[in-house]
Amino acid sequence: MTHLYLIRHGEALGAIHDIVGDTALSPLGVKQAEHLRDRLAATGEIAADILISSTLARARQTAEIIAPALGLPVVFDDEVQELRDGVADGMRVEEYRAKFGAVNFRETPFRQVAPGGENWGQFVLRVSTALDRVLREYEGKTIVIVCHGGVIGVSFLYFFGINTMHYPRTGFDTYNTSITHWYKTTYADRPPRWRLIHYNDDMHLRDITSRVRIPWREIAARPAEGAEQPAVPLEDK
């Protein structure tokens, strides 16, 4: 059985200062990652075999904060970076738009964000290839990847087999430090199947502005569940 946990990084300075590309976590982003770390340490809900992180600063910093809760070193991987901005990296958003114009992947999916950057198809191919490689290498393991909202969005295209040549009409609003959990079910008489267990699980942020903390040690690591139901109703005998 293979479990894949995709964790988005905490809030980045770029998001609050309108900077394109790679920036470190904001003070709130650090706090978000610390709340996730405390949750994982208290519940033990993710018994990870490998912890992988994007090499971009906001993901790297998030991974390093939560690593003690998982008891694992961080393995850095360039291929799970967010869409690459090329020469626009580090620019103010206003400066970027004045120089290159706002990119609209729905209308121009093959346009690069900026010279040296990626277009939509290149990004999806890179991330899908990386996911396929990691899942093959760690087959049967529990994998955690600290990455980006775009990477998590592409995971839906990858697992559901959706056409990736054009930008999807339906988007995802993935929250900072949220957990997305994919699980591979195997069967004796049919091909294995990937299932989405949960998306956008950011329960650890619900007490971030409260004087009362969530009592994680008193909460079960996994919810009580009934027996799995057949995918197709069975005929009465």
C-alpha positions in Angstrom: 0.0 0.0 0.0 1.4 3.4 -1.0 0.4 6.6 0.7 1.3 10.0 -0.7 0.9 13.1 1.4 1.3 16.4 -0.4 1.8 19.4 1.9 1.8 23.0 0.6 4.3 25.4 2.1 3.4 28.1 4.6 2.6 31.6 3.6 5.5 33.2 1.7 6.8 36.8 1.8 6.2 37.0 -1.9 2.5 36.6 -1.4 2.2 39.6 1.0 4.8 41.8 -0.8 3.7 41.0 -4.4 7.0 39.5 -5.4 7.2 36.9 -8.2 9.1 33.7 -7.5 11.2 32.3 -4.7 10.9 34.0 -1.3 11.2 32.7 2.3 8.3 32.2 4.7 6.5 35.2 6.3 6.2 35.2 10.1 2.7 33.8 9.7 4.0 31.1 7.4 6.6 30.0 10.0 3.8 29.9 12.6 1.6 27.8 10.2 4.4 25.3 9.7 5.0 25.1 13.5 1.3 24.4 14.0 1.5 21.6 11.5 4.6 20.2 13.1 2.9 20.2 16.5 -0.1 18.4 15.1 2.0 15.7 13.4 4.2 15.2 16.5 1.2 14.8 18.8 -1.0 12.6 16.6 1.6 10.5 14.8 -1.0 10.3 12.0 1.7 10.2 9.2 4.2 7.4 9.7 6.4 8.5 6.8 9.2 6.5 5.2 10.5 9.4 3.2 10.3 13.2 3.4 10.9 15.1 0.1 10.8 18.8 -0.4 11.0 21.3 -3.2 14.2 23.3 -3.2 12.5 26.6 -3.3 12.9 28.6 0.0 9.3 28.6 1.2 9.0 24.8 0.8 12.5 24.1 2.1 11.8 26.1 5.2 8.4 24.4 5.8 10.0 21.0 5.4 12.8 21.7 7.8 10.3 22.9 10.4 8.1 19.8 10.2 10.9 17.3 9.8 11.4 16.7 13.6 7.8 15.6 13.9 8.3 12.9 11.2 11.8 11.9 12.5 13.2 12.0 9.0 15.9 14.0 7.1 14.7 16.1 4.2 15.5 14.9 0.7 15.4 17.9 -1.7 14.1 17.6 -5.2 14.2 20.3 -7.8 11.5 18.6 -9.9 8.7 19.4 -7.4 9.2 23.1 -7.6 6.4 25.5 -8.5 6.0 26.7 -12.1 9.3 28.3 -12.9 9.3 32.0 -13.5 12.6 32.4 -15.4 14.0 35.9 -15.5 10.8 37.2 -13.7 12.0 35.6 -10.5 12.4 38.3 -7.8 10.5 41.0 -9.7 7.6 42.9 -8.2 4.3 41.9 -9.7 3.7 45.4 -11.1 7.1 45.4 -12.7 6.6 41.9 -14.2 3.3 42.8 -15.7 4.7 46.0 -17.2 7.6 44.2 -18.8 6.0 40.9 -19.9 2.2 41.3 -19.6 0.0 39.2 -17.4 0.0 35.5 -18.4 -3.3 33.8 -19.1 -2.8 30.1 -19.4 -6.4 29.5 -20.4 -5.9 31.6 -23.6 -2.2 31.0 -24.2 -1.2 27.7 -22.5 2.0 27.5 -24.5 3.3 30.9 -23.5 6.2 31.0 -21.0 5.7 33.1 -17.9 8.9 34.9 -18.9 12.1 34.1 -20.8 13.7 31.1 -19.2 10.5 30.1 -17.5 7.9 27.4 -18.2 4.6 27.3 -20.0 1.7 25.3 -18.7 2.4 22.1 -20.6 6.1 22.1 -19.5 5.1 22.5 -15.9 2.5 19.7 -16.0 4.9 17.3 -17.7 7.8 18.0 -15.2 5.6 17.6 -12.2 3.8 14.5 -13.5 7.1 12.9 -14.4 8.4 13.7 -10.9 5.4 12.2 -9.3 5.6 9.0 -11.4 9.3 8.7 -10.6 8.8 9.1 -6.8 5.8 6.7 -6.7 7.7 4.0 -8.6 10.9 4.5 -6.4 8.9 4.3 -3.1 6.2 1.8 -4.1 4.5 0.5 -1.0 5.9 3.3 1.2 4.4 6.3 2.9 5.7 9.4 1.1 5.5 13.1 2.2 6.3 15.8 -0.3 6.4 19.4 0.8 5.7 21.4 -2.3 3.4 24.1 -3.9 -0.2 24.7 -4.8 0.5 24.3 -8.4 2.1 20.9 -7.8 -0.9 19.7 -5.8 -3.2 20.9 -8.5 -1.2 18.9 -11.1 -1.5 15.8 -8.9 -5.3 15.8 -9.7 -4.6 15.9 -13.4 -2.0 13.1 -13.0 -4.2 10.7 -10.9 -7.4 11.3 -12.7 -5.8 11.1 -16.2 -7.1 14.5 -17.3 -6.0 16.2 -20.5 -3.0 18.3 -19.6 -2.3 20.2 -22.8 -4.7 23.0 -21.9 -5.3 24.8 -18.6 -8.2 23.2 -16.8 -11.5 25.0 -16.4 -11.7 24.0 -12.8 -9.0 25.2 -10.4 -7.9 24.5 -6.9 -7.4 26.8 -4.0 -4.9 24.9 -1.9 -4.4 26.4 1.6 -1.0 27.0 3.1 0.4 23.9 5.0 -2.7 21.9 4.1 -2.4 18.2 3.7 -3.6 16.3 0.6 -3.6 12.5 1.0 -3.6 10.0 -1.9 -3.8 6.3 -1.3 -3.2 3.4 -3.6 -5.5 0.5 -3.1 -4.5 -2.9 -4.4 -6.8 -5.8 -5.3 -6.3 -9.5 -6.1 -8.6 -9.5 -9.1 -8.3 -6.1 -10.7 -5.8 -3.3 -11.3 -4.7 -1.0 -8.4 -6.6 2.2 -7.9 -5.6 5.6 -6.5 -8.0 7.2 -4.1 -8.2 10.8 -2.7 -8.6 10.5 1.0 -8.6 14.2 1.8 -7.7 17.5 0.3 -7.0 20.9 1.9 -6.8 19.5 5.5 -5.6 22.5 7.4 -7.3 21.8 10.7 -4.1 22.7 12.6 -4.6 26.3 11.6 -8.0 26.6 13.2 -6.5 27.7 16.5 -3.7 29.9 15.2 -5.3 33.1 16.5 -6.9 31.5 19.5 -5.7 31.3 23.1 -7.0 27.8 23.2 -5.0 25.1 21.4 -6.5 22.1 19.7 -5.8 19.1 22.0 -4.1 16.9 19.4 -2.9 14.2 21.8 -6.5 13.5 22.7 -7.6 13.1 19.1 -7.3 9.8 17.3 -4.7 9.8 14.5 -7.3 8.4 12.1 -11.1 8.6 12.2 -13.1 5.5 12.9 -14.3 4.0 9.7 -16.7 1.3 8.7 -15.9 -1.6 6.4 -15.2 -0.6 2.8 -18.3 -0.8 0.6 -18.3 -2.3 -2.8 -17.9 0.1 -5.7 -20.8 -1.5 -7.5 -24.0 -2.5 -5.7 -24.3 -6.3 -5.3 -27.4 -8.1 -6.5 -29.5 -9.7 -3.8 -29.0 -13.4 -3.6 
